[in-house]
Amino acid sequence: IKAGDKIVLISGDDYLYNCTAYYIPQADIFYTGPFDPEQLREEKLSESWFFDNGNYLPPIEPQRAVFSAVEFGQYQFGYLRMNIYKIRVF
């Protein structure tokens, strides 16, 4: 994750936000509600990192794909374990 990259978190957990901001200070961090590709596009987050700490990422149906997600593994901040994806909304 480089300077200026965007990270999307689905959580209202201040601990998650604080840990992410501490360990990855060069990124712009955004909270979102349920995963919604349209909302990501509208908020200019159509290409961003997605930290999924609760399996919020929906399965992709190839015939109706409006986004792609590439998994980059897992990361853990204290008691929170997350899958990290690079998201691109078409």
VOLO-337606 format. One record per atom (N, C-alpha, C, O): residue number from 1; residue in three letters; x, y, z. Coordinates in steps of 0.02 Angstrom, whole numbers, plus 50000, padded with zeros to 5 digits. Layout:
BEGIN
{seq: NUM&type: ALA&c1: X&c2: Y&c3: Z};
...
END
This chain:
BEGIN
{seq: 1&type: ILE&c1: 50043&c2: 49941&c3: 50000};
{seq: 1&type: ILE&c1: 50000&c2: 50000&c3: 50000};
{seq: 1&type: ILE&c1: 50045&c2: 50061&c3: 50000};
{seq: 1&type: ILE&c1: 50088&c2: 50069&c3: 50043};
{seq: 2&type: LYS&c1: 50034&c2: 50104&c3: 49950};
{seq: 2&type: LYS&c1: 50077&c2: 50162&c3: 49940};
{seq: 2&type: LYS&c1: 50042&c2: 50226&c3: 49963};
{seq: 2&type: LYS&c1: 49982&c2: 50226&c3: 49976};
{seq: 3&type: ALA&c1: 50079&c2: 50280&c3: 49967};
{seq: 3&type: ALA&c1: 50051&c2: 50345&c3: 49985};
{seq: 3&type: ALA&c1: 49996&c2: 50363&c3: 49937};
{seq: 3&type: ALA&c1: 50004&c2: 50355&c3: 49876};
{seq: 4&type: GLY&c1: 49940&c2: 50386&c3: 49963};
{seq: 4&type: GLY&c1: 49883&c2: 50405&c3: 49921};
{seq: 4&type: GLY&c1: 49836&c2: 50349&c3: 49904};
{seq: 4&type: GLY&c1: 49781&c2: 50362&c3: 49878};
{seq: 5&type: ASP&c1: 49854&c2: 50287&c3: 49918};
{seq: 5&type: ASP&c1: 49808&c2: 50231&c3: 49907};
{seq: 5&type: ASP&c1: 49749&c2: 50238&c3: 49955};
{seq: 5&type: ASP&c1: 49756&c2: 50267&c3: 50009};
{seq: 6&type: LYS&c1: 49693&c2: 50211&c3: 49936};
{seq: 6&type: LYS&c1: 49632&c2: 50215&c3: 49976};
{seq: 6&type: LYS&c1: 49617&c2: 50147&c3: 50006};
{seq: 6&type: LYS&c1: 49623&c2: 50096&c3: 49973};
{seq: 7&type: ILE&c1: 49597&c2: 50147&c3: 50070};
{seq: 7&type: ILE&c1: 49578&c2: 50086&c3: 50104};
{seq: 7&type: ILE&c1: 49505&c2: 50094&c3: 50126};
{seq: 7&type: ILE&c1: 49487&c2: 50144&c3: 50156};
{seq: 8&type: VAL&c1: 49464&c2: 50044&c3: 50110};
{seq: 8&type: VAL&c1: 49394&c2: 50044&c3: 50131};
{seq: 8&type: VAL&c1: 49386&c2: 49993&c3: 50186};
{seq: 8&type: VAL&c1: 49405&c2: 49935&c3: 50179};
{seq: 9&type: LEU&c1: 49357&c2: 50015&c3: 50242};
{seq: 9&type: LEU&c1: 49343&c2: 49972&c3: 50299};
{seq: 9&type: LEU&c1: 49268&c2: 49966&c3: 50309};
{seq: 9&type: LEU&c1: 49233&c2: 50017&c3: 50306};
{seq: 10&type: ILE&c1: 49243&c2: 49906&c3: 50320};
{seq: 10&type: ILE&c1: 49173&c2: 49898&c3: 50339};
{seq: 10&type: ILE&c1: 49172&c2: 49883&c3: 50413};
{seq: 10&type: ILE&c1: 49178&c2: 49825&c3: 50434};
{seq: 11&type: SER&c1: 49166&c2: 49935&c3: 50453};
{seq: 11&type: SER&c1: 49165&c2: 49927&c3: 50525};
{seq: 11&type: SER&c1: 49156&c2: 49996&c3: 50556};
{seq: 11&type: SER&c1: 49178&c2: 50046&c3: 50527};
{seq: 12&type: GLY&c1: 49124&c2: 49999&c3: 50612};
{seq: 12&type: GLY&c1: 49120&c2: 50061&c3: 50650};
{seq: 12&type: GLY&c1: 49167&c2: 50058&c3: 50709};
{seq: 12&type: GLY&c1: 49162&c2: 50099&c3: 50755};
{seq: 13&type: ASP&c1: 49213&c2: 50011&c3: 50707};
{seq: 13&type: ASP&c1: 49258&c2: 49997&c3: 50763};
{seq: 13&type: ASP&c1: 49316&c2: 50047&c3: 50763};
{seq: 13&type: ASP&c1: 49358&c2: 50047&c3: 50718};
{seq: 14&type: ASP&c1: 49320&c2: 50089&c3: 50815};
{seq: 14&type: ASP&c1: 49374&c2: 50137&c3: 50820};
{seq: 14&type: ASP&c1: 49442&c2: 50102&c3: 50826};
{seq: 14&type: ASP&c1: 49492&c2: 50129&c3: 50802};
{seq: 15&type: TYR&c1: 49443&c2: 50044&c3: 50857};
{seq: 15&type: TYR&c1: 49506&c2: 50007&c3: 50864};
{seq: 15&type: TYR&c1: 49534&c2: 49989&c3: 50796};
{seq: 15&type: TYR&c1: 49594&c2: 49997&c3: 50783};
{seq: 16&type: LEU&c1: 49491&c2: 49965&c3: 50751};
{seq: 16&type: LEU&c1: 49512&c2: 49947&c3: 50683};
{seq: 16&type: LEU&c1: 49538&c2: 50008&c3: 50647};
{seq: 16&type: LEU&c1: 49591&c2: 50006&c3: 50616};
{seq: 17&type: TYR&c1: 49502&c2: 50063&c3: 50651};
{seq: 17&type: TYR&c1: 49523&c2: 50125&c3: 50617};
{seq: 17&type: TYR&c1: 49590&c2: 50149&c3: 50645};
{seq: 17&type: TYR&c1: 49635&c2: 50165&c3: 50607};
{seq: 18&type: ASN&c1: 49596&c2: 50151&c3: 50711};
{seq: 18&type: ASN&c1: 49657&c2: 50177&c3: 50742};
{seq: 18&type: ASN&c1: 49717&c2: 50134&c3: 50725};
{seq: 18&type: ASN&c1: 49771&c2: 50160&c3: 50711};
{seq: 19&type: CYS&c1: 49708&c2: 50067&c3: 50726};
{seq: 19&type: CYS&c1: 49764&c2: 50023&c3: 50708};
{seq: 19&type: CYS&c1: 49784&c2: 50032&c3: 50636};
{seq: 19&type: CYS&c1: 49843&c2: 50035&c3: 50620};
{seq: 20&type: THR&c1: 49735&c2: 50036&c3: 50592};
{seq: 20&type: THR&c1: 49749&c2: 50045&c3: 50520};
{seq: 20&type: THR&c1: 49786&c2: 50111&c3: 50509};
{seq: 20&type: THR&c1: 49835&c2: 50113&c3: 50472};
{seq: 21&type: ALA&c1: 49762&c2: 50164&c3: 50540};
{seq: 21&type: ALA&c1: 49793&c2: 50230&c3: 50532};
{seq: 21&type: ALA&c1: 49864&c2: 50230&c3: 50561};
{seq: 21&type: ALA&c1: 49908&c2: 50264&c3: 50534};
{seq: 22&type: TYR&c1: 49875&c2: 50193&c3: 50615};
{seq: 22&type: TYR&c1: 49941&c2: 50191&c3: 50645};
{seq: 22&type: TYR&c1: 49991&c2: 50152&c3: 50602};
{seq: 22&type: TYR&c1: 50047&c2: 50174&c3: 50591};
{seq: 23&type: TYR&c1: 49970&c2: 50093&c3: 50578};
{seq: 23&type: TYR&c1: 50016&c2: 50050&c3: 50541};
{seq: 23&type: TYR&c1: 50021&c2: 50069&c3: 50468};
{seq: 23&type: TYR&c1: 50071&c2: 50052&c3: 50436};
{seq: 24&type: ILE&c1: 49972&c2: 50102&c3: 50440};
{seq: 24&type: ILE&c1: 49973&c2: 50121&c3: 50369};
{seq: 24&type: ILE&c1: 49956&c2: 50196&c3: 50363};
{seq: 24&type: ILE&c1: 49905&c2: 50213&c3: 50333};
{seq: 25&type: PRO&c1: 49998&c2: 50240&c3: 50392};
{seq: 25&type: PRO&c1: 49980&c2: 50311&c3: 50394};
{seq: 25&type: PRO&c1: 49979&c2: 50345&c3: 50326};
{seq: 25&type: PRO&c1: 49950&c2: 50399&c3: 50319};
{seq: 26&type: GLN&c1: 50010&c2: 50315&c3: 50276};
{seq: 26&type: GLN&c1: 50014&c2: 50347&c3: 50210};
{seq: 26&type: GLN&c1: 49951&c2: 50339&c3: 50169};
{seq: 26&type: GLN&c1: 49945&c2: 50369&c3: 50115};
{seq: 27&type: ALA&c1: 49903&c2: 50299&c3: 50192};
{seq: 27&type: ALA&c1: 49842&c2: 50285&c3: 50153};
{seq: 27&type: ALA&c1: 49784&c2: 50329&c3: 50176};
{seq: 27&type: ALA&c1: 49783&c2: 50353&c3: 50233};
{seq: 28&type: ASP&c1: 49736&c2: 50339&c3: 50132};
{seq: 28&type: ASP&c1: 49673&c2: 50372&c3: 50149};
{seq: 28&type: ASP&c1: 49624&c2: 50317&c3: 50169};
{seq: 28&type: ASP&c1: 49615&c2: 50269&c3: 50131};
{seq: 29&type: ILE&c1: 49593&c2: 50324&c3: 50228};
{seq: 29&type: ILE&c1: 49550&c2: 50272&c3: 50255};
{seq: 29&type: ILE&c1: 49478&c2: 50295&c3: 50254};
{seq: 29&type: ILE&c1: 49463&c2: 50351&c3: 50275};
{seq: 30&type: PHE&c1: 49433&c2: 50252&c3: 50231};
{seq: 30&type: PHE&c1: 49362&c2: 50268&c3: 50225};
{seq: 30&type: PHE&c1: 49322&c2: 50212&c3: 50257};
{seq: 30&type: PHE&c1: 49338&c2: 50153&c3: 50250};
{seq: 31&type: TYR&c1: 49268&c2: 50231&c3: 50292};
{seq: 31&type: TYR&c1: 49219&c2: 50182&c3: 50317};
{seq: 31&type: TYR&c1: 49162&c2: 50179&c3: 50267};
{seq: 31&type: TYR&c1: 49146&c2: 50229&c3: 50235};
{seq: 32&type: THR&c1: 49132&c2: 50121&c3: 50261};
{seq: 32&type: THR&c1: 49073&c2: 50115&c3: 50219};
{seq: 32&type: THR&c1: 49023&c2: 50069&c3: 50255};
{seq: 32&type: THR&c1: 49041&c2: 50033&c3: 50302};
{seq: 33&type: GLY&c1: 48962&c2: 50071&c3: 50233};
{seq: 33&type: GLY&c1: 48911&c2: 50026&c3: 50259};
{seq: 33&type: GLY&c1: 48919&c2: 49959&c3: 50225};
{seq: 33&type: GLY&c1: 48975&c2: 49938&c3: 50211};
{seq: 34&type: PRO&c1: 48865&c2: 49924&c3: 50211};
{seq: 34&type: PRO&c1: 48870&c2: 49860&c3: 50174};
{seq: 34&type: PRO&c1: 48906&c2: 49871&c3: 50108};
{seq: 34&type: PRO&c1: 48903&c2: 49925&c3: 50078};
{seq: 35&type: PHE&c1: 48940&c2: 49819&c3: 50085};
{seq: 35&type: PHE&c1: 48978&c2: 49825&c3: 50023};
{seq: 35&type: PHE&c1: 48930&c2: 49842&c3: 49966};
{seq: 35&type: PHE&c1: 48883&c2: 49805&c3: 49952};
{seq: 36&type: ASP&c1: 48943&c2: 49897&c3: 49933};
{seq: 36&type: ASP&c1: 48901&c2: 49921&c3: 49878};
{seq: 36&type: ASP&c1: 48946&c2: 49950&c3: 49824};
{seq: 36&type: ASP&c1: 48971&c2: 50006&c3: 49833};
{seq: 37&type: PRO&c1: 48957&c2: 49914&c3: 49768};
{seq: 37&type: PRO&c1: 49001&c2: 49941&c3: 49716};
{seq: 37&type: PRO&c1: 48980&c2: 50010&c3: 49691};
{seq: 37&type: PRO&c1: 49022&c2: 50051&c3: 49675};
{seq: 38&type: GLU&c1: 48914&c2: 50022&c3: 49687};
{seq: 38&type: GLU&c1: 48891&c2: 50088&c3: 49663};
{seq: 38&type: GLU&c1: 48914&c2: 50144&c3: 49710};
{seq: 38&type: GLU&c1: 48935&c2: 50197&c3: 49688};
{seq: 39&type: GLN&c1: 48909&c2: 50132&c3: 49775};
{seq: 39&type: GLN&c1: 48930&c2: 50182&c3: 49824};
{seq: 39&type: GLN&c1: 49005&c2: 50194&c3: 49817};
{seq: 39&type: GLN&c1: 49028&c2: 50252&c3: 49822};
{seq: 40&type: LEU&c1: 49044&c2: 50141&c3: 49807};
{seq: 40&type: LEU&c1: 49116&c2: 50150&c3: 49799};
{seq: 40&type: LEU&c1: 49131&c2: 50192&c3: 49737};
{seq: 40&type: LEU&c1: 49175&c2: 50235&c3: 49739};
{seq: 41&type: ARG&c1: 49095&c2: 50180&c3: 49683};
{seq: 41&type: ARG&c1: 49105&c2: 50219&c3: 49622};
{seq: 41&type: ARG&c1: 49087&c2: 50292&c3: 49634};
{seq: 41&type: ARG&c1: 49125&c2: 50337&c3: 49614};
{seq: 42&type: GLU&c1: 49030&c2: 50305&c3: 49666};
{seq: 42&type: GLU&c1: 49008&c2: 50374&c3: 49679};
{seq: 42&type: GLU&c1: 49056&c2: 50412&c3: 49724};
{seq: 42&type: GLU&c1: 49066&c2: 50472&c3: 49715};
{seq: 43&type: GLU&c1: 49087&c2: 50377&c3: 49771};
{seq: 43&type: GLU&c1: 49133&c2: 50410&c3: 49817};
{seq: 43&type: GLU&c1: 49205&c2: 50408&c3: 49792};
{seq: 43&type: GLU&c1: 49252&c2: 50421&c3: 49830};
{seq: 44&type: LYS&c1: 49214&c2: 50393&c3: 49728};
{seq: 44&type: LYS&c1: 49279&c2: 50391&c3: 49696};
{seq: 44&type: LYS&c1: 49327&c2: 50343&c3: 49731};
{seq: 44&type: LYS&c1: 49386&c2: 50356&c3: 49738};
{seq: 45&type: LEU&c1: 49299&c2: 50286&c3: 49752};
{seq: 45&type: LEU&c1: 49338&c2: 50233&c3: 49782};
{seq: 45&type: LEU&c1: 49338&c2: 50171&c3: 49737};
{seq: 45&type: LEU&c1: 49345&c2: 50115&c3: 49761};
{seq: 46&type: SER&c1: 49329&c2: 50182&c3: 49672};
{seq: 46&type: SER&c1: 49321&c2: 50126&c3: 49626};
{seq: 46&type: SER&c1: 49384&c2: 50084&c3: 49620};
{seq: 46&type: SER&c1: 49381&c2: 50027&c3: 49596};
{seq: 47&type: GLU&c1: 49441&c2: 50111&c3: 49640};
{seq: 47&type: GLU&c1: 49501&c2: 50070&c3: 49644};
{seq: 47&type: GLU&c1: 49531&c2: 50081&c3: 49713};
{seq: 47&type: GLU&c1: 49558&c2: 50135&c3: 49728};
{seq: 48&type: SER&c1: 49525&c2: 50031&c3: 49755};
{seq: 48&type: SER&c1: 49546&c2: 50039&c3: 49824};
{seq: 48&type: SER&c1: 49563&c2: 49972&c3: 49856};
{seq: 48&type: SER&c1: 49548&c2: 49919&c3: 49827};
{seq: 49&type: TRP&c1: 49594&c2: 49975&c3: 49913};
{seq: 49&type: TRP&c1: 49605&c2: 49916&c3: 49954};
{seq: 49&type: TRP&c1: 49544&c2: 49906&c3: 49997};
{seq: 49&type: TRP&c1: 49515&c2: 49954&c3: 50021};
{seq: 50&type: PHE&c1: 49525&c2: 49844&c3: 50007};
{seq: 50&type: PHE&c1: 49465&c2: 49828&c3: 50046};
{seq: 50&type: PHE&c1: 49486&c2: 49780&c3: 50102};
{seq: 50&type: PHE&c1: 49508&c2: 49725&c3: 50088};
{seq: 51&type: PHE&c1: 49479&c2: 49803&c3: 50164};
{seq: 51&type: PHE&c1: 49495&c2: 49762&c3: 50222};
{seq: 51&type: PHE&c1: 49431&c2: 49732&c3: 50248};
{seq: 51&type: PHE&c1: 49389&c2: 49767&c3: 50276};
{seq: 52&type: ASP&c1: 49423&c2: 49668&c3: 50239};
{seq: 52&type: ASP&c1: 49361&c2: 49633&c3: 50256};
{seq: 52&type: ASP&c1: 49372&c2: 49594&c3: 50320};
{seq: 52&type: ASP&c1: 49405&c2: 49542&c3: 50320};
{seq: 53&type: ASN&c1: 49343&c2: 49618&c3: 50376};
{seq: 53&type: ASN&c1: 49352&c2: 49584&c3: 50439};
{seq: 53&type: ASN&c1: 49291&c2: 49542&c3: 50459};
{seq: 53&type: ASN&c1: 49286&c2: 49522&c3: 50517};
{seq: 54&type: GLY&c1: 49246&c2: 49530&c3: 50412};
{seq: 54&type: GLY&c1: 49187&c2: 49491&c3: 50429};
{seq: 54&type: GLY&c1: 49156&c2: 49456&c3: 50370};
{seq: 54&type: GLY&c1: 49096&c2: 49441&c3: 50370};
{seq: 55&type: ASN&c1: 49195&c2: 49443&c3: 50318};
{seq: 55&type: ASN&c1: 49169&c2: 49411&c3: 50258};
{seq: 55&type: ASN&c1: 49111&c2: 49450&c3: 50227};
{seq: 55&type: ASN&c1: 49059&c2: 49422&c3: 50210};
{seq: 56&type: TYR&c1: 49120&c2: 49515&c3: 50220};
{seq: 56&type: TYR&c1: 49069&c2: 49559&c3: 50191};
{seq: 56&type: TYR&c1: 49071&c2: 49560&c3: 50115};
{seq: 56&type: TYR&c1: 49022&c2: 49580&c3: 50083};
{seq: 57&type: LEU&c1: 49126&c2: 49539&c3: 50086};
{seq: 57&type: LEU&c1: 49132&c2: 49542&c3: 50013};
{seq: 57&type: LEU&c1: 49086&c2: 49490&c3: 49982};
{seq: 57&type: LEU&c1: 49093&c2: 49430&c3: 49996};
{seq: 58&type: PRO&c1: 49039&c2: 49511&c3: 49940};
{seq: 58&type: PRO&c1: 48993&c2: 49463&c3: 49909};
{seq: 58&type: PRO&c1: 49028&c2: 49421&c3: 49856};
{seq: 58&type: PRO&c1: 49077&c2: 49443&c3: 49827};
{seq: 59&type: PRO&c1: 49002&c2: 49361&c3: 49843};
{seq: 59&type: PRO&c1: 49030&c2: 49321&c3: 49789};
{seq: 59&type: PRO&c1: 49018&c2: 49356&c3: 49722};
{seq: 59&type: PRO&c1: 48968&c2: 49391&c3: 49712};
{seq: 60&type: ILE&c1: 49065&c2: 49346&c3: 49677};
{seq: 60&type: ILE&c1: 49060&c2: 49379&c3: 49611};
{seq: 60&type: ILE&c1: 49028&c2: 49330&c3: 49562};
{seq: 60&type: ILE&c1: 49053&c2: 49275&c3: 49552};
{seq: 61&type: GLU&c1: 48973&c2: 49351&c3: 49531};
{seq: 61&type: GLU&c1: 48941&c2: 49311&c3: 49479};
{seq: 61&type: GLU&c1: 48968&c2: 49336&c3: 49412};
{seq: 61&type: GLU&c1: 48955&c2: 49393&c3: 49393};
{seq: 62&type: PRO&c1: 49005&c2: 49295&c3: 49376};
{seq: 62&type: PRO&c1: 49039&c2: 49319&c3: 49315};
{seq: 62&type: PRO&c1: 48993&c2: 49354&c3: 49265};
{seq: 62&type: PRO&c1: 49013&c2: 49403&c3: 49234};
{seq: 63&type: GLN&c1: 48932&c2: 49329&c3: 49257};
{seq: 63&type: GLN&c1: 48888&c2: 49359&c3: 49207};
{seq: 63&type: GLN&c1: 48862&c2: 49428&c3: 49228};
{seq: 63&type: GLN&c1: 48839&c2: 49467&c3: 49186};
{seq: 64&type: ARG&c1: 48865&c2: 49444&c3: 49293};
{seq: 64&type: ARG&c1: 48841&c2: 49508&c3: 49317};
{seq: 64&type: ARG&c1: 48896&c2: 49547&c3: 49353};
{seq: 64&type: ARG&c1: 48882&c2: 49591&c3: 49394};
{seq: 65&type: ALA&c1: 48959&c2: 49531&c3: 49338};
{seq: 65&type: ALA&c1: 49015&c2: 49562&c3: 49373};
{seq: 65&type: ALA&c1: 49017&c2: 49637&c3: 49360};
{seq: 65&type: ALA&c1: 49022&c2: 49660&c3: 49303};
{seq: 66&type: VAL&c1: 49015&c2: 49675&c3: 49413};
{seq: 66&type: VAL&c1: 49022&c2: 49748&c3: 49409};
{seq: 66&type: VAL&c1: 49085&c2: 49770&c3: 49446};
{seq: 66&type: VAL&c1: 49101&c2: 49829&c3: 49448};
{seq: 67&type: PHE&c1: 49120&c2: 49721&c3: 49474};
{seq: 67&type: PHE&c1: 49183&c2: 49736&c3: 49508};
{seq: 67&type: PHE&c1: 49228&c2: 49674&c3: 49506};
{seq: 67&type: PHE&c1: 49205&c2: 49618&c3: 49495};
{seq: 68&type: SER&c1: 49291&c2: 49685&c3: 49518};
{seq: 68&type: SER&c1: 49338&c2: 49629&c3: 49526};
{seq: 68&type: SER&c1: 49372&c2: 49637&c3: 49594};
{seq: 68&type: SER&c1: 49381&c2: 49692&c3: 49619};
{seq: 69&type: ALA&c1: 49392&c2: 49581&c3: 49622};
{seq: 69&type: ALA&c1: 49426&c2: 49581&c3: 49687};
{seq: 69&type: ALA&c1: 49482&c2: 49530&c3: 49684};
{seq: 69&type: ALA&c1: 49470&c2: 49471&c3: 49669};
{seq: 70&type: VAL&c1: 49542&c2: 49552&c3: 49699};
{seq: 70&type: VAL&c1: 49599&c2: 49507&c3: 49702};
{seq: 70&type: VAL&c1: 49622&c2: 49503&c3: 49774};
{seq: 70&type: VAL&c1: 49637&c2: 49554&c3: 49805};
{seq: 71&type: GLU&c1: 49624&c2: 49442&c3: 49801};
{seq: 71&type: GLU&c1: 49644&c2: 49435&c3: 49871};
{seq: 71&type: GLU&c1: 49720&c2: 49438&c3: 49878};
{seq: 71&type: GLU&c1: 49756&c2: 49407&c3: 49840};
{seq: 72&type: PHE&c1: 49742&c2: 49476&c3: 49928};
{seq: 72&type: PHE&c1: 49814&c2: 49483&c3: 49942};
{seq: 72&type: PHE&c1: 49834&c2: 49451&c3: 50007};
{seq: 72&type: PHE&c1: 49889&c2: 49463&c3: 50032};
{seq: 73&type: GLY&c1: 49790&c2: 49409&c3: 50036};
{seq: 73&type: GLY&c1: 49807&c2: 49373&c3: 50097};
{seq: 73&type: GLY&c1: 49770&c2: 49400&c3: 50157};
{seq: 73&type: GLY&c1: 49721&c2: 49437&c3: 50151};
{seq: 74&type: GLN&c1: 49795&c2: 49382&c3: 50216};
{seq: 74&type: GLN&c1: 49764&c2: 49403&c3: 50279};
{seq: 74&type: GLN&c1: 49813&c2: 49446&c3: 50318};
{seq: 74&type: GLN&c1: 49874&c2: 49440&c3: 50310};
{seq: 75&type: TYR&c1: 49785&c2: 49489&c3: 50360};
{seq: 75&type: TYR&c1: 49825&c2: 49529&c3: 50405};
{seq: 75&type: TYR&c1: 49789&c2: 49533&c3: 50471};
{seq: 75&type: TYR&c1: 49727&c2: 49529&c3: 50472};
{seq: 76&type: GLN&c1: 49825&c2: 49541&c3: 50525};
{seq: 76&type: GLN&c1: 49793&c2: 49543&c3: 50590};
{seq: 76&type: GLN&c1: 49817&c2: 49604&c3: 50628};
{seq: 76&type: GLN&c1: 49877&c2: 49617&c3: 50634};
{seq: 77&type: PHE&c1: 49768&c2: 49643&c3: 50654};
{seq: 77&type: PHE&c1: 49780&c2: 49698&c3: 50699};
{seq: 77&type: PHE&c1: 49753&c2: 49676&c3: 50767};
{seq: 77&type: PHE&c1: 49692&c2: 49675&c3: 50775};
{seq: 78&type: GLY&c1: 49795&c2: 49660&c3: 50814};
{seq: 78&type: GLY&c1: 49771&c2: 49638&c3: 50880};
{seq: 78&type: GLY&c1: 49723&c2: 49579&c3: 50872};
{seq: 78&type: GLY&c1: 49741&c2: 49527&c3: 50845};
{seq: 79&type: TYR&c1: 49662&c2: 49588&c3: 50896};
{seq: 79&type: TYR&c1: 49612&c2: 49533&c3: 50894};
{seq: 79&type: TYR&c1: 49573&c2: 49531&c3: 50828};
{seq: 79&type: TYR&c1: 49532&c2: 49487&c3: 50820};
{seq: 80&type: LEU&c1: 49585&c2: 49578&c3: 50783};
{seq: 80&type: LEU&c1: 49548&c2: 49580&c3: 50719};
{seq: 80&type: LEU&c1: 49590&c2: 49550&c3: 50663};
{seq: 80&type: LEU&c1: 49646&c2: 49571&c3: 50649};
{seq: 81&type: ARG&c1: 49561&c2: 49500&c3: 50630};
{seq: 81&type: ARG&c1: 49594&c2: 49470&c3: 50572};
{seq: 81&type: ARG&c1: 49555&c2: 49490&c3: 50510};
{seq: 81&type: ARG&c1: 49494&c2: 49487&c3: 50509};
{seq: 82&type: MET&c1: 49591&c2: 49511&c3: 50459};
{seq: 82&type: MET&c1: 49558&c2: 49535&c3: 50398};
{seq: 82&type: MET&c1: 49587&c2: 49502&c3: 50336};
{seq: 82&type: MET&c1: 49646&c2: 49486&c3: 50333};
{seq: 83&type: ASN&c1: 49543&c2: 49492&c3: 50288};
{seq: 83&type: ASN&c1: 49565&c2: 49475&c3: 50221};
{seq: 83&type: ASN&c1: 49574&c2: 49541&c3: 50184};
{seq: 83&type: ASN&c1: 49533&c2: 49586&c3: 50190};
{seq: 84&type: ILE&c1: 49628&c2: 49545&c3: 50145};
{seq: 84&type: ILE&c1: 49643&c2: 49607&c3: 50109};
{seq: 84&type: ILE&c1: 49634&c2: 49594&c3: 50035};
{seq: 84&type: ILE&c1: 49662&c2: 49548&c3: 50007};
{seq: 85&type: TYR&c1: 49594&c2: 49638&c3: 50004};
{seq: 85&type: TYR&c1: 49579&c2: 49633&c3: 49932};
{seq: 85&type: TYR&c1: 49596&c2: 49699&c3: 49898};
{seq: 85&type: TYR&c1: 49592&c2: 49752&c3: 49928};
{seq: 86&type: LYS&c1: 49613&c2: 49695&c3: 49835};
{seq: 86&type: LYS&c1: 49617&c2: 49753&c3: 49792};
{seq: 86&type: LYS&c1: 49553&c2: 49752&c3: 49751};
{seq: 86&type: LYS&c1: 49541&c2: 49705&c3: 49713};
{seq: 87&type: ILE&c1: 49513&c2: 49804&c3: 49757};
{seq: 87&type: ILE&c1: 49447&c2: 49809&c3: 49725};
{seq: 87&type: ILE&c1: 49451&c2: 49856&c3: 49665};
{seq: 87&type: ILE&c1: 49482&c2: 49909&c3: 49669};
{seq: 88&type: ARG&c1: 49420&c2: 49837&c3: 49611};
{seq: 88&type: ARG&c1: 49411&c2: 49882&c3: 49553};
{seq: 88&type: ARG&c1: 49339&c2: 49877&c3: 49532};
{seq: 88&type: ARG&c1: 49314&c2: 49823&c3: 49514};
{seq: 89&type: VAL&c1: 49304&c2: 49934&c3: 49533};
{seq: 89&type: VAL&c1: 49233&c2: 49937&c3: 49512};
{seq: 89&type: VAL&c1: 49232&c2: 49961&c3: 49440};
{seq: 89&type: VAL&c1: 49263&c2: 50011&c3: 49423};
{seq: 90&type: PHE&c1: 49194&c2: 49925&c3: 49397};
{seq: 90&type: PHE&c1: 49191&c2: 49943&c3: 49325};
{seq: 90&type: PHE&c1: 49137&c2: 49995&c3: 49312};
{seq: 90&type: PHE&c1: 49127&c2: 50015&c3: 49255};
END
